[in-house]
Amino acid sequence: MILNIVWLWATIAAPIVLFLGRIVYNVFFHPLRNFPGPRMAGATGLWRAYKEVVLQQNVAQELLGLHKQYGDVIRVSPNELHFGKPSAFHEIYNNTKRWDKDDELYNVTGFKSGSFVYRKYAQAKERREVLMPMFSKKAIQNIEGLVWQNAAKLASAITKMNSAQQSIDLLYAFRSFTLDTIMSFTFGNNIGALDAPLFRDPLILGMDATLPALPTLKNFSWIRRLTYAFPPTLVMQLLPNADVIAPRVYQVRDIIHRQLQAVLNSPGKLEDAPHQTIFHRMLDAKAWRTKVLPDLTELHDEGFTLVFAGSNTVADTLIMGHWHLLRKPELLKALREELLSVWPFLGTRPNLADLESLPLLAATIKESLRFIPSGVSLTRVVPAQGAEICGRHIPAGAAVGMGILHVHQSEEIFEDALNFKPARWLPGEHKKGDNLEHWLVPFSRGPRACFGVNLSMCELYIAYATMLRHFDMSLDGTTVEDMQWRECIAAAYPRRHLHAWCQPLEA
């Protein structure tokens, strides 16, 4: 009996002792112990978990104040440093730093492979070499018609909703546009999200419902491991509205599978396709230096990561840009007048090059990208020899990173940084010698930067032009509080979303 009691207490005490021992090590013996920051952040990852999961705060926003208190380098968890000086961004993310990605962040997705989630630089490099040709400027010019086609569907759906005297949830509208576009581009087929009533396709709703769970999966590895240990079919049933969301997710999986089978069954038909899909590239042995083709799981992983990473980011940029535009009627009017110079007749649309030639539109898109709601620190692992960042020696094995938000909101670089001012990007408007383009980093920088930049810019130009040319837009009661976003690796909007009245303009 006594032995049983002793064993019970030992079983209970052991995890507590290990936890306290880990805290003592982190505070007094860890290689990062001398870096400043909140004491609890350096002691345990629970500091961040409490902020992000329990309080549902944006640590990225809080870090703006913490950097003023502690300096340019802050220890934000036992093995992670965050940097606040804009120049540090280019020290971490540049072409000479071929560092691996940090497991703690990239494990959240549940995918083991994919150009975005590969941890090792060498793996990601070969995958990028295979896929980048289909994302080149020339390749995107060849699929410009596809983007215009989806933009026309967007305009048509908005017009129908307006005729029914309904305001538009622009968050779901833009995410439907970008989801259908990235799927059509990468797979040659889509789910028709733009056709869903009120733009509320179950997959759009499912993606939105999943975002708030990501901070929990990020901060609690045991929950993440438990979740991913279950079959995907069971996990899908745990989502809100699982009866309608699950079939939609598996429809995407089916689209990917059917495209794969079509390519595998008739490789010769690839030459007849209107544009390349990712499977054209990934199943072409000549595209791989190793000549080793990915297996079915790797192909699925790449497809899913491209779809979900490629749809939300562009839509969020459009959301933030339109939110600021709709509060600046003079800017809205000036943009429409500029656009009429290349699009005078509604039935005769311009081409992408025409839109790119418009200075104010280009400036507005750049400013929208500066306001992209992204505070996540895309952490990298310092290699064996250590590194010098911000004038400090960083020991090997430390996770280091910096949020895009901390560059884009820097008063050191952008005067009146919190004000939406497209004019700052116009020729002659900024100080001589300033190179603002160097500090615009929505797609990150370096060898692991987003290679979808050309597709994203094409979508942004065409979506902006379509909305400006087709509609007289005004806010439908959206408040500043509605636009507060939560950092969930991607941005989540827990309130009402951006709603606007969209009155069709005369042709």
N, C-alpha and C positions, 0 to 999 in steps of 0.2 A: 504493500500500500504506500509506504514512504517513498519507495523507488519510483512509483507511478507519479506521485506528487512532484518529486524532484524533476523527473523527465518532463512533466507538463510545464513547470516553471522555466526549465531550460529552453524548451521549445518556444515559449513566449518571449523569453528574455533575449535569445540569440539575435533575432532580427533587430531588436531595439539597440543592442550593443553594437551590432554592425553598422546601424544607421548613425549612432552617435560617434562611432569611430571614424566613419567616413567624413562627418562634419569636422571633427578635430583635424583630420588629414587635410581637408580642403582649406581650412582656415590657417593652419600653421605650417604645413609641409608641401602643399601643392605648388608646382612650378609657377602658377599665376598668382600666388598669395600676395605678392607685393603690388599688384595692380589695384588702383582705386575702384570704388563702387560701393553700392549698398552692402553692408556686411552680410546680410542674409542671402543676397544673390551669390556671393562667393562661397557661402557655406553649403548651400543646397539648391537644387533645381526647383524645389518646392516654392521658392520665392516667385519665380516666374510663373509657375503653374497657378499659384494663388491669384496673381494679377490677371492672367489670361483666361483661366477657366472659371474660377469662383467669382471674381469681380468683373470679368468680361471687359477688361480694360485693354487699350492699345498700348502695349509697352513701347512701341515705336514712337508714339507721341510723348510718352513720359520721358523717354530718353533725351528728347530735346532739352528738357529742363535738367536732367541728370548730368548731361555733358557740361552745362554751365556750372554745375556744382562741383563735379569731379575732374573735369578736363576732357581732353580729346580722346582718351582711351579709357573705357569702362569695362570692368569685369561684370558681365550680366548673368553668368551662371558659372559653376565651378571650373569648367574648361572652355568658356567662350568669352571672347573680347569683342566689344563693339566700338567702332570708331566714329567720331563726330566731325572731324576736319575734312572738308571736301576733297582735298588732295589725297587723302588716304584711300579714297575709292579707287583712284587710278593706280595706287601702289598695290592694291589687292587684286583688282580685276584688270589685268593687262596681259598682252600677248606673251610676255616673258615669264609669267607666273602660271605654270602648268600644274596647278595644285589640284588635289582630289577634292571632291565634295564631301561634306560632313554627313555622316549617317543619321545623326539625331534629327535633322530636318528632312532629308530625302527619303527616310524610311516611312514617312507619314503616308505617302501615296499608296503603299502596298505593292508597287511595281518594282521588280528587280532589274528590269532592263528598260531601255528607252533613251533617246538622245538627251532628254532633259534630266533623267534621274540616275544615269550611270554615275557611279562614284569615282571610278578610275578615269583619269584623263585619257589614257591610251584607248580605252574602249569607246569613249565618247568621240574621240578624234576620228576614228575610222567610220563610225556611224554618221558623223557630220559630213565627212567627205563623200559618203554615198548619197545623202539626201540634199545637200546644199545646191546642186545644180538645178533641182526642180523649184528652188526658192530664189533663183537668181533674178536680177532685174528683167532680163530678156524673157525668162520663163513666165514671170508674172504678167508681162505685157501680153503674152499669148493667151492668158486666161482672163484678161480684163473684161471680156464680154460676159463671163460667168458672174463676176462681181456685180456688173451693171444689171444683169438679169435678176439677181436676188435683191438688189436695191429697188428695182421696179416692183417686185412682189411686196417689199416692205411698204412702199408708197401706196400701192393699191389697197393693202390691208388697212393701213391707217385711214385712207379715204373712206372706206366702208364703215369703219368704226366711227368716224366723225359724222357721217350721214345718219348714224344711229344715236347721235348726240352723246357719244362716250369720249371721255378724255383718254389719253394714251399713257399706259405704264411704259415709259421709255426704257427702263431697265430691261424688261422682258422683251420689248420690241427689238432693241439693239442686240441682245443676246441671241434672239431667234435669227437675226440677220447674220451674225458672225458664226453661229453654230452651223447653219445651212451652208454657208460659204466654205468654211474650213472642211466640212465633211465632203462637199462636192469636189473640192480641190484635192483632198488627200485620198478619197476612196472612189470618186466618180459617181457618188450617189449620196442622198441625204434623207432625213426623216420628215421633211416638210414642216419644220417648226414654224415657218412663216405663215402656214395655212391654219394653225391652231387658233381657235376662238380666243380673243383677247391676248394673243401671244402666250397663252398659258399651256404650252406643250408639256406633257408630263415629265419629259426629260429635263426641260428648263427648270421646272419646279423641283425636280429631284436634285439637280445640281445645286440649286439655291438652298434646299433643305439640308444638304450634306455639309455645307461650308461650316456652320457653327460647331460641328463635331470635330473638325480638324485640330483645333487647339488642344482638345482632350487627347486625341491620338498622338499629337506631337509631344505633350508633356508627360504622359503616362505610358511608358513603353509596354508595361504588362497588359494594359487595356488594348493597346495596338496589337500586340502579339496574339492575345486571346481573340480579338475581332477577326484577324486575318487567318486564324487557325480554322475557323468555321468555313464551310463551303460558301462560295459567293451567292448561291441561290438562297441560302438561309439568311445571310447578312442582308440581302436585298429586301427580304420580307420584314426587316426591322425598321425600315425607313417609313416616315409618315406617308400615308396614301400609297402603301406598297403595292396594292392591287392594280394601280394604274401606272406607277413609276417603274416597277420591276419589268413589266413586259416591254417598256420603251427602251430601257437599258439593254435588254437582251436583243431588241431589234437592232440596235447599233452593233452589238456583237455579231448578229446574223449578217448585217451588211458587210462588215469586215470579212467574215468567213466566206460569204458568197463571192466577194471580189477576189479573195485569195484563190478560191477554187477555180474561178474563171481564168485567172492567170496561169495557174498550175496546169489546168487541162488544155489550154490553147495558148501557149506562149507566143505563137506567131501573131495573135490578134492584138498584141500590145502596140504594134506599129499603126494599127487602124484607129486607136483611141484618140479623141479630140485633144486630150492633154495627158501628160504623165500623172500617174498616181504614185503614192509611196511604194506600192508593190511593184511597179515597173522598175524602180531603182533597187529595192531591197532583194528582189528575186533575180537580179542580173548579176551573175557570178563575176562578170568582167568589172563590175563597179567596186568589188571588194579587193583590197590588197591581199588579204589572207585567203581569198577564194572560198571562204567558208560562209555558206548562206545561213541566215538566222532560222531558228526553228519556229513552229507555229506560235508558241507562247511569246517569243520575242516580237513576232510580227503583230500580235494582238496588243502587247504592251505599248509598242511604238504608236500604233493607231490610236489607242485610247489617250495616251499622254498628249499627242499632238492635238486631238480634238478638244480636250478639256483645257489645256494650257492656251491653245490658240483662239478660243472663243471668248473667254471671260475678259482677258486683258484689253482687247480692242474695244469690246462693249463698254468696259469701265472707263476707258478714255473718252469715248463718245458721251457717256453719261456726265462726267465731270465737265466736259467742254460745253455741253448743252445747258447744264445747270447755270453756269456762269454767263453764257450767251443770253439766256432768257431773262436775265436780270440787267442786261445792258442793251436796251433797244436801239441805241445809236450805232453800236457795233454790229448788231444784227442787220440793221438797214444798210450799213456800209458794205457788209459782206454780200448781201443780196445784189446790190448795185454792181459790185465787182464781178460777181458770178454771171450777171446778165451780159457782160461783155463777151463771154465765150459760149453762153447758153441762152440766146435771145428767144428761141422758139422751143417750147417744151418738148415737142415731138422730135427734135433733132438734137440729141444729146452730144456733148463734147467728148473728147477722149481724155485719158488720164494725163497726158502731157499738157493739154490745155489747162487742166485744173492745177497742175503743178506750177504753171507759170504765173498764177495769181498770188501776188505778194501777201495780201492780207489773209487770204485763206491759208496759205502756207504758215504764216505767223500764228494764226489761231490754232492750227493743228499742233504746232510745236508747243504753244502754251498749254494746250489740253494735255499733251504728253507730260509736261512738267507737273501737272496736277494729278497725274495717274495715282490712284489710291493704292500705294504699295509701300508698306513699311517693313516687310519681311527682310531679314538679313540673310542673304544667300551665302551661307557660311562655307568657308574653305578650310582645309586642314594644312597647317604649316608643315613643310617637309622636314626631313631629318636634320638638315643643317641650320634650321631656324630661319628667321627673317627679320629685316629692319622695316618697320612701318611706323610712320609718324615720329621718326627719330628714336623709337624704342626697339630694343631687341625683344623679339617674340620667340619663346621657346618652341621646339619641335612638338608636334602633336596638338597644339592649341587650335581651337576652332576660331576663325576670325571672319568678320564680315561687317557690312555697313548697309543700311537701308537706303534705297533710292530716295526716299522721302528726305533724308538728311542732307543730300546733295541739292535737291530741287527746292528745299525751303531755306537754304543758306543765304542769309543776308550778306555774307561775305562775297557771294557770287551774284545773287539776284537782288537788286535793289527793290524794296517794297515787295518782298518775296511772296507774301500771303495774298497779294492782290493779283487778280487775273488781268494781265496786261499784254495782249498780243503785240502791241506796238514795240515792245522791247526787242522783238525779233526782226523788225523792219530795218532795211539798210539805212545807216546813218543815225539810228536812234540810240545806239549804245556807245559807250566811250571808245575812243580809238584804242586799239590794242586788246580790247576785250574779245574773248573767243567763247561766246556763250554756248556754241554748239558743243564745245569740249565738255561742258558741264550738263548737257542734256543726255541723261543716261537711262531712259525708260526700258531699253532692251539690254541693259547691263553693258559690260565691255569685256574684252579679253577673249581667250580661246573658247570659253563656254558661254559666250553671249548668245542671245536668241537669234537663230538664223532665219526666223520668219519675218524679219523687219520689212522686206519689200512687199510681202503680201499684206502685212498689217497697214502699211502706209497707203497701199492701194485701196483697201477697205475704208480707211479713214477719209481719204479724199472723196471717194465716191459716195459714202454715206452722208458726209457733211453737205456735199453739193446737192444730193437728192432731197434732203430735208429742207435746205434753204430755198431751193428752186420750186419745190412742190407746195410748201406750206407756210402760212402765217402762224407762227407758234407763240403761245403764251402759257405761263404757268397756271396750273390748276391747284392752287392752295399748297404747293410744296413749300416746306419751311427749312430753315437751316438745320434744325434738329433731324428732319427726315433724311438729310444728306450725310449725317454722321455715319461713317463706315467703321466696321470692326475688322481688325486684321485677323484673318483666318487662313493665312498663307495667300489665298486670294481675298478680295474685299467682299465682305458681307454687309448688306444694308438691312438692319433689323426693323426699320420703321416702314413708312408708307411707300417708299421709292419716289423717284422723280416722275410726276404726272404732268402732262401738258395738253392743252387744246391745240389741235392741228387743223386749221381751216385751209382747205385747198385754195391755191392761188389761181388766178386766171392764166390761161395758156399764153 
